[in-house]
Every structure is written in C-alpha cells, then in structure tokens.
C-alpha cells in the first residue's frame, strides 16, 4: 500500500495500481531525445505488473505501531527503512511472488522485476532496521534471487523471438533502469512528494549516451521533468485511490473495514516540460 496524507485522513493506493501508473509512464516514454523501450510489449508488461504480487496483501491493510496505515509514505522516498514495521517472512514471500508470477509467463519481463527487487533490497535497504536474527533470511532470499536471475537470463538467451540486441545485458540493464525510473515517478506521485528529486538512474538517449531526469514539484501531484522524456509537452495521468477518514486507527481490522467500504476514486498527476 502507498499512502498520501489529506486534511482529515489518508489516500491509499494499492501496489498494483501504483505499478499500473508506472506502466503508463513507460508506455508514454520516448521522444526525439529519449529512446523508447524495445521489445516494447515485454518491457511494458514487466513495468506495469511489477507489483502484482502485492494484490492479496493490499486487500487487507494493516496499521503501524503509531496507528497509521502501514504503507509507503513520503518519509520513505529515497530509502527503505521500514523493516521494523513489517513481518519479514511475509514480506519476502510477497516479493518472491511478485517476481515469480511475472517470470513464469514472460522471463524477460520477470528478469526486470527480479533486478528491481534485488536492487531495492541491496542498494536501498537499511539493514540496521532488520533484527540480527532475521538477517540470514534476507541474505538467503538474495542468494536465491541471484540464482533465479541466472535461470531467467538462460531462458532469454534461448528465446528466438528476441534479437541479439534485445538479449544483450546492456539493453536489459537499460530496461531495468526504466522500470526503476517509472516506479520512482509513480511513488513520488502517490505520496505527493514536495521536494526536488530525480529518477534514480541515467536513462538512454536516441543518439547514444544517457541523461538524468530531474523531478521538480510545482504543486501537489504536478511535476516538471528536466529533460523532458515524452512526446507531448504536457501529460496528465489518472490512477485509482481510496480515501479513509482518520489519521490513526485502533486496529488493523478497523482500517481494513474503512478501506473496504470506501469507493474507489480517480486522482491525477500532471507532468510538464
């Protein structure tokens, strides 16, 4: 779950809906400056579905020790330090499922999700927020992910529908970085981030080389991107969310009931060149 604070409560966005928004960013990505992803269908599938494994968990939202919805929030942008608020075994199972359900239908898309998962839990995770007795669980998970990535790369190497360029490790890494970029832009949107940020990695240009994209807030859920990666000079994207009233909740069941009985509404984000 992702949360965005309102005057009298929280907007809650599920992980799959956040990922669909990332997929819409990826589908619009590309212009005279920035290269479009290819193989397009498979890359867009990986990006749009990279959090499908969270659907069951997000249907049953829980609360933090402070009574807030347990969700990715503006405080966690740029870091991953909330392990003390989650059950690590359950969390790793969700992460494993998120990779497997995509990879089993499309190894190429699944490898992008696997690379994203591994990067999140190595480059961005704060190990100090994990109990010493649980660190072996995380390390075993990461070892397993490395092995699985190798299996997916082997399957991709044998895929006759892909060109040698599309199979190249450098091209796969470019698509992983695009997933990260679109995921991060969606996270910034879904928490209404208010400070300048960037899209994590330099992204490939049509004429060769790369460029970093800066995200400059103009107003809530309205950002300017520099340099501009889309064809039109302004883009508006919609995404679903539910609003629950109240800043804190007595129990997870109270939050879950409020979430289940709230209508889905449509929010939007505006991106400007």
C-alpha positions in Angstrom: 0.0 0.0 0.0 1.0 3.6 -0.6 -0.4 6.5 1.5 -0.9 10.2 0.8 -2.0 12.4 3.7 -5.1 14.5 3.4 -6.7 17.1 5.7 -8.8 14.5 7.5 -7.3 11.2 6.7 -5.3 9.3 4.0 -5.5 8.5 0.3 -4.5 4.8 -0.1 -3.2 3.4 -3.4 -2.5 -0.3 -3.8 0.8 -1.5 -5.1 -0.7 -3.0 -8.3 -2.4 0.4 -9.1 0.9 2.2 -8.4 2.6 -0.2 -10.8 0.0 0.4 -13.5 0.7 4.1 -13.3 4.4 3.3 -13.7 3.5 1.3 -16.7 1.6 4.2 -18.2 4.6 6.4 -17.8 6.7 3.8 -19.5 4.2 3.5 -22.4 4.4 7.2 -23.0 8.2 7.3 -22.6 10.2 8.3 -25.7 10.7 11.3 -28.0 13.4 12.8 -30.2 15.8 12.8 -27.1 14.9 9.6 -25.1 14.8 6.1 -26.6 11.6 4.1 -26.5 11.9 0.7 -24.9 12.1 -2.4 -27.1 11.0 -5.2 -27.0 8.1 -2.9 -26.2 5.3 -5.2 -25.2 7.5 -7.3 -22.8 9.2 -4.3 -21.2 5.9 -2.6 -20.6 4.4 -5.7 -19.2 7.2 -6.1 -16.7 6.9 -2.4 -15.5 3.1 -2.3 -15.3 2.8 -5.7 -13.5 5.9 -5.5 -11.3 3.9 -5.3 -8.0 1.1 -7.7 -8.9 2.3 -10.0 -6.1 1.0 -7.4 -3.6 -2.7 -7.7 -4.5 -3.7 -10.1 -1.7 -1.7 -8.3 1.0 -3.0 -4.9 -0.1 -6.6 -6.1 0.2 -6.0 -6.4 3.9 -4.3 -3.2 5.0 -2.7 -3.1 8.4 -1.5 -0.3 10.8 1.9 0.7 12.2 2.7 0.9 15.9 1.5 4.5 15.7 -1.9 3.5 14.3 -1.2 4.9 10.8 -1.8 2.8 7.7 1.2 0.7 7.1 2.3 1.9 3.7 5.0 3.5 1.7 4.9 7.2 2.5 6.8 10.4 1.7 9.2 9.7 4.6 10.5 6.6 2.8 11.3 8.2 -0.5 14.9 7.6 -1.3 15.4 4.9 1.3 13.9 1.7 2.6 14.0 1.7 6.4 10.6 0.4 7.5 11.5 -3.2 8.2 10.7 -2.8 11.8 7.1 -2.3 10.8 6.7 -5.5 8.8 6.8 -9.2 9.2 10.0 -10.0 7.2 9.0 -13.6 6.3 5.7 -12.4 4.9 7.3 -9.5 3.1 9.9 -11.7 1.4 7.2 -14.1 0.3 5.3 -11.3 -1.3 8.5 -10.1 -3.0 9.2 -13.6 -4.3 5.6 -14.0 -5.6 5.8 -10.6 -7.3 8.9 -11.9 -9.3 7.6 -15.4 -10.0 4.1 -14.6 -11.3 5.6 -12.4 -14.0 8.6 -14.5 -14.8 6.5 -17.7 -15.2 4.6 -16.1 -18.1 7.5 -14.0 -19.5 11.1 -14.5 -18.4 12.2 -11.2 -20.0 9.6 -9.1 -18.0 10.3 -11.3 -15.0 14.0 -10.6 -15.1 13.3 -6.8 -15.0 11.2 -7.3 -11.9 13.8 -9.6 -10.3 16.5 -7.0 -10.9 14.3 -4.3 -9.4 13.6 -6.4 -6.3 17.3 -7.2 -5.8 18.3 -3.6 -6.2 15.6 -2.5 -3.7 16.8 -4.9 -1.1 20.5 -4.2 -1.5 21.2 -0.7 -2.7 18.3 0.9 -0.8 17.5 -1.3 2.2 18.6 -0.2 5.6 19.8 -3.4 7.2 20.0 -1.8 10.6 16.2 -1.9 10.8 16.2 -5.7 10.5 16.8 -7.8 13.6 20.1 -9.6 13.6 18.3 -12.9 13.9 16.4 -12.2 10.7 19.3 -11.0 8.5 20.1 -14.6 7.4 16.5 -14.8 6.0 17.2 -11.7 3.9 20.6 -12.9 2.7 19.2 -16.3 1.8 16.4 -14.6 -0.2 19.0 -12.5 -2.1 21.1 -15.6 -2.8 18.0 -17.3 -4.3 17.2 -14.2 -6.3 20.7 -14.2 -7.9 20.3 -17.9 -8.9 16.9 -17.2 -10.3 18.2 -14.3 -12.3 20.7 -16.6 -13.9 17.9 -19.0 -14.8 15.9 -16.3 -16.4 18.9 -15.0 -18.4 19.5 -18.5 -19.7 15.9 -18.7 -20.8 16.1 -15.3 -22.5 19.3 -16.4 -24.4 17.4 -19.3 -25.9 14.4 -17.1 -26.9 14.3 -17.0 -30.7 11.7 -14.2 -30.7 14.2 -11.7 -29.3 17.1 -10.1 -31.3 20.6 -10.4 -30.1 20.5 -6.7 -29.2 17.4 -7.2 -27.1 19.0 -10.1 -25.3 22.2 -8.1 -24.5 22.9 -7.5 -20.9 23.4 -3.8 -21.6 19.9 -3.5 -23.1 18.3 -5.4 -20.3 20.0 -3.1 -17.8 18.6 -0.1 -19.7 15.1 -1.6 -19.3 15.7 -2.3 -15.6 16.7 1.4 -15.2 13.5 2.5 -17.0 11.4 0.3 -14.6 13.2 2.0 -11.7 12.6 5.5 -13.1 8.9 4.9 -13.8 8.4 3.2 -10.5 10.1 6.1 -8.7 8.0 8.7 -10.6 4.9 6.8 -9.6 6.0 6.7 -5.9 6.6 10.4 -6.0 3.1 10.9 -7.4 1.3 8.5 -5.0 2.8 10.2 -1.9 2.6 13.8 -3.3 6.3 14.4 -2.8 7.1 18.1 -2.3 10.9 18.2 -2.8 13.1 18.0 -5.9 14.1 14.5 -6.8 15.5 12.5 -9.7 14.6 9.3 -11.4 17.4 7.3 -9.8 19.4 6.3 -13.0 20.7 8.0 -16.1 18.4 6.9 -19.0 19.3 6.1 -22.6 19.2 8.7 -25.3 18.3 8.1 -29.0 21.7 9.4 -30.2 23.7 7.4 -27.6 24.7 8.2 -24.1 22.4 8.8 -21.1 20.8 11.7 -19.2 19.5 12.0 -15.7 15.9 13.3 -15.3 15.1 15.7 -12.6 11.6 15.9 -11.0 10.7 19.4 -9.8 7.4 19.8 -7.9 5.2 22.7 -9.0 2.1 21.9 -6.8 0.6 18.8 -5.3 0.9 16.0 -7.9 2.2 18.4 -10.6 5.8 18.0 -11.6 8.1 19.4 -14.2 10.6 17.0 -15.7 14.0 18.1 -16.9 15.0 17.0 -19.5 11.5 16.1 -20.9 11.1 12.4 -21.8 7.6 12.4 -23.5 6.4 13.4 -27.0 3.7 15.9 -25.8 4.7 19.0 -23.9 2.3 18.1 -21.0 0.8 14.8 -19.9 -2.0 14.0 -17.4 -2.2 10.5 -16.0 -5.1 9.2 -13.8 -4.9 6.5 -11.1 -7.3 5.0 -8.6 -7.2 5.6 -4.9 -9.5 5.2 -1.8 -9.8 7.8 0.9 -10.1 6.7 4.5 -11.0 9.3 7.2 -9.0 9.5 10.4 -5.3 9.9 11.0 -4.9 6.8 13.2 -6.8 3.6 13.8 -7.3 1.4 16.8 -6.7 -1.8 14.9 -5.8 -3.2 11.5 -9.3 -4.6 11.3 -10.8 -1.1 11.7 -8.6 0.2 8.9 -9.4 -2.7 6.7 -13.1 -2.2 7.2 -12.8 1.5 6.4 -10.8 0.7 3.2 -13.2 -2.0 2.0 -16.2 0.3 2.5 -14.7 3.3 0.7 -15.5 3.9 -3.0 -12.6 3.9 -5.5 -12.0 7.5 -6.8 -9.8 8.8 -9.5 -6.8 11.1 -8.8 -4.4 12.6 -11.4 -0.9 13.7 -11.8 0.2 16.4 -14.3 3.7 16.3 -15.8 5.0 19.3 -17.6 8.1 20.0 -19.8 
